[in-house]
């Protein structure tokens, strides 16, 4: 289910909620279809980390997985501590 349109590197991408994505695949960045997917099931801190992680993949495709994971976790933790909240209501 599409939940949001976003712009990444001046291209339209879609963010989708796909509950069937489970461990070990917690998120997916589909470059061909310009789609980011994740199981957005209510764990807001995990959702934040997943979105940041996959957006980093989309915007910096040459960055290795370790750098993406570390950067996403750091950003998610900081934004969480600042009480940033998701808002998927507006397309």
ZAROVO-981668 format. One record per residue (C-alpha): residue number from 1; x, z, y; residue in one letter. Coordinates in Angstrom, 3 decimals. Each point is the difference from the previous one (the first is absolute). Layout:
BEGIN
<pt NUM,<X,Z,Y>,'a'>
...
***
This chain:
BEGIN
<pt 1,<0.000,0.000,0.000>,'x'>
<pt 2,<1.440,-1.025,3.385>,'x'>
<pt 3,<0.123,2.917,2.370>,'x'>
<pt 4,<2.035,-1.251,2.957>,'x'>
<pt 5,<1.650,-3.029,1.584>,'x'>
<pt 6,<3.407,0.610,1.570>,'x'>
<pt 7,<2.764,-2.048,1.605>,'x'>
<pt 8,<3.483,0.164,-1.492>,'x'>
<pt 9,<2.719,-2.173,1.536>,'x'>
<pt 10,<-2.697,-1.937,1.869>,'x'>
<pt 11,<-1.834,-0.889,-3.214>,'x'>
<pt 12,<-3.420,1.180,-1.123>,'x'>
<pt 13,<0.158,2.287,-3.035>,'x'>
<pt 14,<-2.808,1.805,-1.809>,'x'>
<pt 15,<0.044,3.535,-1.328>,'x'>
<pt 16,<-2.026,0.453,-3.174>,'x'>
<pt 17,<-1.147,3.032,-1.937>,'x'>
<pt 18,<0.621,-0.640,-3.681>,'x'>
<pt 19,<-0.723,3.045,-2.094>,'x'>
<pt 20,<1.437,-1.615,-3.128>,'x'>
<pt 21,<3.531,0.219,1.436>,'x'>
<pt 22,<1.370,3.070,-1.721>,'x'>
<pt 23,<3.372,1.460,-0.979>,'x'>
<pt 24,<2.547,-1.513,-0.128>,'x'>
<pt 25,<-1.437,-2.538,2.488>,'x'>
<pt 26,<-1.207,2.076,2.939>,'x'>
<pt 27,<-0.126,-2.825,2.527>,'x'>
<pt 28,<0.498,-3.737,0.147>,'x'>
<pt 29,<1.291,-2.378,2.658>,'x'>
<pt 30,<-1.165,-3.535,-0.819>,'x'>
<pt 31,<2.028,-2.344,2.235>,'x'>
<pt 32,<-1.761,-3.148,-1.226>,'x'>
<pt 33,<-3.507,1.194,0.895>,'x'>
<pt 34,<1.084,2.241,2.909>,'x'>
<pt 35,<-1.687,2.979,-1.626>,'x'>
<pt 36,<0.925,3.673,-0.289>,'x'>
<pt 37,<-1.851,1.936,-2.688>,'x'>
<pt 38,<-0.115,3.575,-1.085>,'x'>
<pt 39,<-2.264,2.556,-1.619>,'x'>
<pt 40,<-1.344,1.657,3.140>,'x'>
<pt 41,<-1.879,2.791,-1.729>,'x'>
<pt 42,<-0.115,2.736,2.597>,'x'>
<pt 43,<3.502,1.482,-0.241>,'x'>
<pt 44,<0.734,-0.811,3.633>,'x'>
<pt 45,<3.675,0.984,-0.033>,'x'>
<pt 46,<0.644,-2.212,-3.025>,'x'>
<pt 47,<-2.006,-2.826,1.591>,'x'>
<pt 48,<2.088,0.250,3.163>,'x'>
<pt 49,<3.237,-0.197,-1.991>,'x'>
<pt 50,<-1.311,-2.970,-2.019>,'x'>
<pt 51,<-1.103,-1.957,3.082>,'x'>
<pt 52,<3.312,0.603,1.771>,'x'>
<pt 53,<1.953,-0.883,-3.149>,'x'>
<pt 54,<-1.820,-3.303,-0.517>,'x'>
<pt 55,<0.048,-0.920,3.715>,'x'>
<pt 56,<3.765,0.523,-0.033>,'x'>
<pt 57,<0.233,-2.396,-2.964>,'x'>
<pt 58,<-2.111,-2.541,1.906>,'x'>
<pt 59,<1.919,0.312,3.255>,'x'>
<pt 60,<3.523,0.427,-1.425>,'x'>
<pt 61,<0.025,-1.950,-3.295>,'x'>
<pt 62,<3.795,0.107,-0.324>,'x'>
<pt 63,<0.168,3.797,0.041>,'x'>
<pt 64,<0.647,1.535,-3.420>,'x'>
<pt 65,<-2.491,2.262,-1.763>,'x'>
<pt 66,<1.996,3.196,0.562>,'x'>
<pt 67,<0.167,-0.592,3.759>,'x'>
<pt 68,<-3.728,-0.842,0.101>,'x'>
<pt 69,<-0.969,3.098,-1.988>,'x'>
<pt 70,<2.167,2.361,2.056>,'x'>
<pt 71,<-1.159,-1.463,3.319>,'x'>
<pt 72,<-3.671,0.038,-0.998>,'x'>
<pt 73,<0.152,3.592,-1.172>,'x'>
<pt 74,<1.761,1.104,3.191>,'x'>
<pt 75,<-2.479,-1.804,2.263>,'x'>
<pt 76,<-3.005,1.221,-1.987>,'x'>
<pt 77,<1.189,3.602,0.160>,'x'>
<pt 78,<0.577,-0.178,3.760>,'x'>
<pt 79,<-3.361,-1.646,0.695>,'x'>
<pt 80,<-1.711,2.504,-2.291>,'x'>
<pt 81,<1.595,2.909,1.847>,'x'>
<pt 82,<-1.218,-1.536,3.274>,'x'>
<pt 83,<-3.537,-0.072,-1.469>,'x'>
<pt 84,<-0.438,-3.766,0.086>,'x'>
<pt 85,<-3.145,-0.977,-1.862>,'x'>
<pt 86,<-1.130,-3.238,-1.601>,'x'>
<pt 87,<-2.816,-2.053,1.448>,'x'>
<pt 88,<-1.220,-2.844,-2.178>,'x'>
<pt 89,<-3.393,-0.226,1.722>,'x'>
<pt 90,<0.943,-2.707,2.508>,'x'>
<pt 91,<0.899,-3.496,-1.174>,'x'>
***
